[in-house]
C-alpha cells in the first residue's frame, strides 16, 4: 500500500441501552454506514484485475459471488474503487458474532477480498 486515504465518513445514530435501536443488528448498522460513506464520496466497491488474478483457480472465473450480488446495490455511475480494508469499532461486542466489521463489509456489498 503506497497511500492511505480516508475518503468519507458517516456514523450511526446514537442510541441508548434498550432504546429504539435495540432491534437493529450491529451488522446492519455497520453496513449502512459503509454504504453511505462510499456513496457520499461518489464511489462504489470494485475488484481490480490483480485481485481477480489472485483468486484460487478451483473457484473458476467469476465477477461476483451470490452473496455479493445479493447485497451490492451501488449505482454504475459511481466511480469504481478497490477498498483494501475496513476498520470499524463498537463498544459492546458480546453476542454479536465474530468480526462484526467483516460481516458489515459483506452486508454492504464489498468484495470478499476486502480485509476487515
ABEGO torsion letter per residue (X at the ends): XABBBBABBBBBBBBBBGBAAAABBAAAAAAAAAAAAAAAAGBBBBBBAAAAAABBAAAEBBABBAAAAAABABBAABBBBBBABBBBBBABABGAEBGAAAAAAAAAGBBAABBX
